[in-house]
């Protein structure tokens, strides 16, 4: 579609939004006007007028907010966390960006921000619904710097700059700003509907109907933008490099989410963090692990076939890769062994350290920093301590000592199934159970709590330290055959006729010459 036709369509869609909103406001004003006249001429109670005006105001405010959001949207800045990197401090990174801007035929950004997301973007502080360009900011996610090669990062940045290299970008921006305004209006009306306003619920349904039409019509503009930006990247850095970058991004997205949950935030609940600079920088350890490489290779080979919404502005990544790989050979090979993009930064360790306070939650500033090995051990021990809390509390409530010795003594005196297990938290179904059924409901909780207490005992006596592994869950290193013997000993302790002797014997045993054996960190063994 020609840029002129796109402009007409964008303006028509925006006009439709204003026409709907203007008609609703005019109708509300007209009703208020005639009712006000009726109240004064008919001598009706003033409270009726107040009630009507409140009703009208409840509908008017979200509509006006939506229109206002559209009118000044170009001047509204979403506050985003990130670290600004001036050109004088990072000339190599800026040099790449300026070169790419020139190659894609657009202006470079005025500011570059590093973020903690697996994403890159360029935002423009524009005017007049995006028709008058303004200052630009480029956002670069540090996980991309850690996980991409320099050529592939160039492809990502060329794509973002490519959004501004097409003549119809401003018109597409106009359309996308209209999408934002419609969604803002719907959100405001929905909030009113959730508060019990039937009138706002009706208005929300009306705007949702228009939004569906708007999203369907404007979707082609948004998707065409993405395809055009991909082509701009392919022309700039090469077909294969662009395809390689597109294949790598979903891999990094999945891997980084896993890394943050299992490693960077493993001690968050215990107020623990990895060393300064390693919250993001540690991602490189996971990517470099030989055993993880097979998993990552499978992710690269199997592109996700997402079921996107009809209103999604991005085509599926698999479709984008197929389009790029179908382009003619350009003689520019992709080089997976090229230097990492992190080498574009001067003193990357200092940058990664400075990024943390700019992007992490405020409470992270008071958290304790530990080396990776110590972090994993301390966090795993804290999780084990939490897993044992319910059984310790039950033992204390039953009159026993709230520790492993107290629980074992309570079991030996025959109180496991008569009182101790009954004091553990229960589901409604377990509460109703009696006899053997009640024991079967309680047995896993008792066993897990007892396993946690045993592992804590082994850790605190220096016989079981949790070890860091970038290819598997943290494991508790146990001496000799202890790892295999714990399971049967726990089973004996929570049997219908409990026997703690095997467990007590294991806890008294000394490490043998066979050396440590790793056991999973879970307290369920």
C-alpha positions in Angstrom: 0.0 0.0 0.0 1.4 3.4 -0.9 2.4 5.8 1.9 -0.4 8.2 0.9 -3.1 5.5 1.3 -1.6 4.5 4.6 -1.8 8.1 5.7 -5.4 8.3 4.8 -6.2 5.1 6.6 -4.3 6.3 9.7 -6.1 9.6 9.7 -9.5 7.8 9.1 -8.9 5.5 12.1 -7.9 8.4 14.3 -10.9 10.4 13.2 -13.1 7.4 14.0 -11.8 7.4 17.6 -12.4 11.1 17.9 -15.9 10.8 16.3 -17.0 8.1 18.7 -15.6 10.0 21.7 -17.0 13.3 20.6 -20.4 11.8 19.9 -20.5 10.3 23.3 -19.4 13.5 25.0 -22.0 15.5 23.0 -24.7 13.1 24.0 -23.8 13.3 27.6 -23.7 17.1 27.5 -27.0 17.2 25.7 -28.7 15.0 28.2 -27.3 17.0 31.1 -28.5 20.2 29.5 -32.1 19.1 29.1 -32.3 17.5 32.5 -30.9 20.6 34.1 -33.6 22.7 32.4 -36.2 20.2 33.5 -35.0 20.3 37.1 -35.2 24.0 37.4 -38.4 24.5 35.5 -40.2 21.5 37.1 -39.0 22.2 40.6 -37.5 18.7 41.0 -35.1 17.9 43.8 -31.5 19.1 43.4 -30.2 15.8 44.4 -31.4 14.3 41.1 -29.2 16.9 39.3 -26.2 16.0 41.4 -26.7 12.3 40.7 -26.9 12.9 37.0 -23.8 15.1 36.9 -21.9 12.5 38.8 -23.0 9.8 36.4 -21.9 11.9 33.4 -18.6 12.8 35.0 -17.9 9.1 35.6 -18.2 8.5 31.9 -16.6 11.7 30.7 -13.3 11.4 32.6 -12.0 8.1 31.0 -13.0 9.3 27.5 -11.3 12.6 27.9 -8.2 10.9 29.3 -8.0 8.7 26.3 -8.3 11.6 23.9 -5.7 13.6 25.9 -3.4 10.6 25.8 -3.6 10.6 22.1 -3.1 14.4 21.7 0.0 14.7 23.9 1.2 11.1 23.5 4.4 12.2 21.8 5.4 14.2 24.8 4.7 11.5 27.4 7.7 9.5 28.4 7.3 6.2 30.1 9.7 6.0 33.0 12.1 3.1 32.3 14.9 1.8 34.4 18.2 1.7 32.7 21.8 3.0 32.7 22.8 5.8 30.4 26.1 5.3 28.6 27.6 8.5 27.2 29.6 8.4 24.0 32.7 9.6 25.7 32.6 6.6 28.1 31.7 4.0 25.5 33.0 5.2 22.1 33.1 1.8 20.5 29.4 1.1 21.2 28.5 4.5 20.0 30.7 4.1 16.9 28.8 1.0 15.9 25.4 2.7 16.4 26.4 5.8 14.4 27.7 3.6 11.6 24.5 1.6 11.5 22.4 4.7 11.5 24.3 6.0 8.5 24.0 2.7 6.7 20.2 2.5 7.3 19.7 6.1 6.3 18.4 7.6 9.5 19.6 9.7 12.4 21.5 8.2 15.4 19.9 8.3 18.8 20.7 11.2 21.2 21.0 8.8 24.1 21.8 5.2 24.7 20.4 3.3 27.7 21.4 -0.2 28.8 18.6 -2.2 30.4 18.2 -5.6 32.0 15.8 -7.0 29.4 16.4 -9.3 26.5 15.3 -6.6 24.1 16.4 -3.6 22.1 14.3 -0.6 21.0 14.5 3.0 19.8 12.0 5.5 21.1 11.4 9.0 19.7 10.2 12.0 21.7 8.1 13.2 18.8 5.5 16.0 18.4 2.2 16.5 16.6 1.1 12.8 16.8 4.6 11.7 15.7 4.6 13.8 12.5 7.4 16.0 13.8 10.5 14.0 14.9 12.3 14.7 18.1 15.1 13.3 20.3 15.7 9.6 20.2 16.7 7.1 22.8 18.1 3.6 22.1 17.6 0.9 24.6 19.9 -2.1 24.6 19.3 -5.1 26.8 22.6 -6.3 28.5 21.6 -9.9 28.1 21.9 -9.3 24.3 25.4 -7.9 24.9 26.3 -11.0 26.9 24.7 -13.6 24.6 25.2 -12.2 21.0 28.2 -11.8 18.8 29.1 -8.4 17.7 27.8 -9.0 14.1 24.5 -10.3 15.4 24.1 -7.4 17.8 24.6 -5.1 14.8 21.7 -6.9 13.1 19.5 -6.3 16.1 20.4 -2.6 16.3 20.1 -2.2 12.5 16.6 -3.6 12.8 15.6 -1.0 15.4 17.1 1.9 13.5 15.5 0.5 10.3 12.1 1.4 11.8 13.1 5.0 11.2 14.6 4.6 7.8 11.3 4.1 5.9 9.4 7.1 4.5 6.2 5.9 6.0 7.5 5.4 9.6 5.9 8.6 10.9 2.5 7.6 9.5 2.9 4.1 11.1 3.8 5.9 14.3 0.6 7.9 14.0 -1.4 4.7 13.7 0.3 3.0 16.6 -0.3 6.1 18.7 -4.0 5.7 18.0 -3.8 2.1 19.2 -2.3 3.4 22.5 -5.1 5.9 22.9 -7.9 3.4 22.4 -6.3 0.9 24.8 -5.9 3.7 27.4 -9.6 4.6 27.1 -10.7 0.9 27.4 -8.5 0.4 30.4 -9.9 3.4 32.2 -13.5 2.3 31.5 -12.7 -1.3 32.6 -11.5 -0.1 35.9 -14.7 1.7 36.4 -16.7 -1.4 35.4 -14.7 -3.5 38.0 -15.7 -1.0 40.6 -19.3 -1.8 39.9 -20.2 0.9 37.3 -22.7 -0.6 34.8 -22.6 2.5 32.6 -18.8 2.3 32.3 -19.1 -1.5 31.6 -21.4 -0.6 28.7 -19.0 2.1 27.4 -16.1 -0.3 27.7 -17.9 -2.9 25.5 -18.6 -0.2 22.9 -14.9 0.9 22.8 -13.7 -2.7 22.7 -15.8 -3.2 19.6 -14.1 -0.3 17.9 -10.7 -1.4 19.3 -11.1 -4.8 17.6 -11.7 -3.1 14.3 -8.8 -0.7 14.8 -6.3 -3.4 15.9 -7.2 -5.6 12.9 -6.8 -2.7 10.4 -3.6 -1.2 12.0 -2.0 -4.6 12.5 -0.9 -4.8 8.9 0.9 -1.5 9.3 2.7 -2.7 12.4 3.7 -6.0 10.9 4.8 -4.4 7.7 7.1 -2.2 9.8 8.7 -5.3 11.4 9.3 -6.9 8.0 10.7 -3.7 6.6 13.1 -3.4 9.6 14.2 -7.0 9.2 15.0 -6.3 5.5 16.9 -3.1 6.5 19.0 -5.2 8.9 19.7 -7.9 6.2 20.8 -5.2 3.7 23.1 -3.6 6.3 24.8 -6.6 8.0 23.9 -9.6 5.8 21.1 -12.1 5.4 22.7 -14.9 7.4 23.8 -12.7 10.3 20.3 -11.2 10.5 18.7 -14.7 10.5 21.2 -15.9 13.1 20.3 -13.0 15.4 16.6 -13.7 15.0 17.1 -17.3 15.8 19.2 -16.4 18.8 16.9 -13.9 20.5 14.1 -16.4 21.6 16.9 -18.7 22.9 18.4 -15.9 25.0 14.9 -14.9 26.2 14.2 -18.4 27.5 17.7 -19.0 28.8 17.9 -15.6 30.6 14.5 -16.1 32.3 15.7 -19.5 33.5 19.0 -18.1 34.6 17.4 -15.3 36.6 15.0 -17.6 38.4 17.5 -20.5 39.1 20.7 -18.6 39.6 20.6 -14.8 39.9 17.6 -14.8 42.2 18.2 -18.1 43.9 18.9 -16.3 47.2 16.4 -13.4 46.8 14.0 -14.6 49.5 17.0 -14.9 51.9 18.2 -11.4 50.9 21.2 -12.8 49.1 22.6 -11.8 45.7 25.6 -12.9 43.6 28.8 -10.7 43.5 28.5 -7.2 42.3 28.2 -7.2 38.5 27.3 -10.9 38.3 23.5 -10.5 38.5 23.6 -9.9 34.7 27.2 -10.9 34.0 26.7 -14.4 35.4 24.5 -15.2 32.5 27.7 -15.9 30.5 28.5 -18.9 32.7 25.2 -20.6 31.8 25.7 -19.9 28.1 29.2 -21.2 28.2 28.4 -24.5 30.0 29.2 -27.4 27.7 26.2 -29.5 29.0 23.8 -26.6 28.4 25.0 -26.1 24.8 23.0 -29.1 23.6 19.8 -27.6 25.1 20.5 -24.2 23.5 21.3 -25.8 20.1 17.9 -27.5 20.2 16.2 -24.2 20.9 18.0 -22.6 18.0 17.0 -25.3 15.6 13.3 -25.4 16.7 11.9 -21.9 16.1 8.8 -21.2 18.3 5.6 -21.2 16.2 3.8 -18.9 18.5 0.0 -18.6 18.4 -0.1 -14.8 18.2 -3.1 -12.8 18.8 -4.9 -11.4 15.7 -3.9 -7.9 17.1 -0.2 -8.6 17.8 2.0 -6.1 16.1 4.8 -8.5 15.5 4.8 -11.5 13.1 5.9 -14.8 14.6 9.6 -15.1 14.8 9.6 -18.3 12.7 7.9 -16.4 9.9 10.4 -13.6 10.1 13.3 -16.0 10.0 11.8 -17.8 6.9 11.5 -14.5 5.1 15.1 -13.5 5.8 16.5 -16.9 4.9 14.5 -16.9 1.6 16.4 -13.8 0.5 19.1 -14.2 -2.2 22.6 -15.1 -1.1 24.6 -11.9 -0.5 28.0 -13.3 0.2 28.2 -12.1 3.8 28.5 -15.2 6.1 27.4 -15.3 9.7 30.2 -15.9 12.1 29.0 -17.6 15.3 32.6 -17.5 16.6 33.0 -13.7 16.3 33.8 -11.7 19.4 31.0 -11.3 21.9 29.1 -8.0 21.8 30.1 -7.4 25.4 33.6 -6.5 24.0 32.0 -3.3 22.7 32.0 -1.9 26.2 35.0 -0.4 27.9 35.4 -2.0 31.3 32.3 -4.2 31.0 32.6 -5.3 34.7 32.1 -1.7 35.9 29.2 -1.2 33.5 27.5 -4.4 34.7 28.0 -3.3 38.3 26.5 0.1 37.6 23.5 -1.4 35.9 22.3 -3.4 38.9 21.2 -0.4 41.1 19.7 1.2 38.1 17.5 -1.8 37.3 16.9 -4.0 40.3 14.3 -3.4 43.0 15.2 -1.0 45.8 15.4 -3.7 48.4 18.3 -5.3 46.5 20.6 -2.5 47.8 20.4 -4.0 51.3 21.0 -7.6 50.3 24.2 -9.5 51.1 26.6 -10.3 48.3 28.2 -13.7 48.1 30.4 -15.5 45.7 28.5 -18.0 43.5 29.5 -21.1 45.3 28.7 -19.6 48.7 25.5 -18.1 47.4 24.2 -21.5 46.1 25.1 -23.2 49.4 23.6 -20.5 51.6 20.4 -20.1 49.5 19.9 -23.9 49.4 20.3 -24.2 53.1 17.8 -21.3 53.7 15.3 -23.1 51.4 15.9 -26.3 53.4 15.4 -24.5 56.6 12.1 -23.1 55.3 11.0 -26.6 54.3 11.6 -27.9 57.8 9.7 -25.1 59.6 6.3 -26.8 59.6 7.7 -30.0 61.2 9.6 -28.0 63.8 6.5 -26.0 64.7 4.5 -29.2 65.0 7.2 -30.7 67.3 7.2 -27.6 69.5 3.4 -27.7 69.7 3.5 -31.3 70.7 5.9 -30.6 73.5 9.1 -31.8 71.9 12.3 -29.9 71.1 11.9 -28.0 67.8 14.9 -29.6 66.1 15.9 -32.9 64.5 16.6 -34.6 67.9 13.2 -33.6 69.2 11.4 -34.9 66.2 13.2 -38.2 66.3 12.5 -38.5 70.0 8.8 -37.8 69.4 8.8 -40.6 66.7 10.5 -43.0 69.1 7.9 -42.4 71.8 5.1 -43.3 69.4 3.7 -39.8 68.9 4.3 -39.6 65.1 0.8 -40.8 64.0 -1.0 -40.0 67.2 -0.3 -36.3 67.6 2.8 -35.0 65.7 1.5 -35.5 62.1 -1.9 -34.2 63.1 -0.3 -30.8 64.0 1.0 -30.2 60.4 -0.8 -27.9 58.0 -3.5 -29.9 56.1 -5.6 -29.5 53.0 -9.4 -29.6 53.5 -9.5 -33.2 52.1 -6.7 -34.3 54.5 -8.6 -32.7 57.5 -11.6 -34.9 56.8 -9.6 -38.1 56.5 -9.2 -40.5 59.3 -7.2 -43.7 60.1 -4.9 -45.0 57.4 -6.1 -42.4 54.9 -5.0 -39.6 57.3 -1.5 -41.2 57.6 -1.2 -41.4 53.8 -2.1 -37.7 53.5 0.4 -36.7 56.2 3.3 -39.1 55.3 4.8 -36.9 52.5 4.8 -33.8 54.6 6.4 -35.6 57.5 9.0 -37.2 55.3 9.9 -33.9 53.5 10.2 -32.0 56.7 12.3 -34.8 58.2 14.5 -34.9 55.1 15.1 -31.1 55.4 16.1 -31.4 59.0 18.5 -34.3 58.1 20.1 -32.3 55.3 20.5 -29.2 57.6 22.2 -31.4 60.2 24.6 -32.8 57.5 25.3 -29.3 56.3 25.9 -27.8 59.7 28.3 -30.6 60.7 30.3 -30.2 57.6 29.2 -33.4 55.8 26.9 -32.0 53.2 27.6 -28.8 51.3 25.5 -27.7 48.3 27.5 -27.3 45.2 27.1 -24.9 42.2 26.4 -26.4 38.8 25.6 -24.5 35.7 24.2 -27.6 34.0 21.9 -28.9 36.8 20.2 -28.0 40.0 22.4 -27.4 43.1 23.4 -30.7 44.7 24.4 -31.5 48.2 27.7 -33.3 48.3 27.4 -36.2 50.8 30.1 -38.6 52.0 30.4 -42.1 50.7 27.1 -44.1 50.3 25.2 -41.7 52.5 23.3 -40.2 49.6 21.8 -43.6 48.6 21.2 -44.6 52.2 19.2 -41.5 53.3 16.1 -42.4 51.3 15.5 -45.9 52.8 16.3 -44.5 56.3 13.7 -41.8 55.9 11.2 -44.3 54.7 11.8 -46.4 57.8 11.3 -43.4 60.1 7.9 -42.5 58.6 6.6 -46.1 58.2 3.4 -47.2 59.8 5.6 -48.7 62.5 8.3 -46.0 62.6 12.0 -47.0 63.1 14.5 -44.2 63.5 17.5 -46.5 64.1 18.8 -46.5 60.5 18.6 -42.7 60.3 20.3 -42.2 63.7 23.0 -44.6 62.6 23.6 -42.6 59.4 23.8 -39.3 61.3 26.4 -40.9 63.7 28.5 -42.3 60.9 31.8 -40.8 59.9 32.8 -40.0 56.3 34.4 -43.0 54.6 37.3 -43.0 52.1 35.0 -43.2 49.0 34.7 -39.5 48.9 31.7 -37.2 48.6 28.7 -38.1 46.4 26.4 -35.4 45.1 22.7 -35.7 45.9 19.9 -33.4 44.5 19.2 -30.3 46.6 15.6 -31.3 47.1 14.6 -32.1 50.6 12.4 -35.0 49.3 15.2 -37.6 49.2 
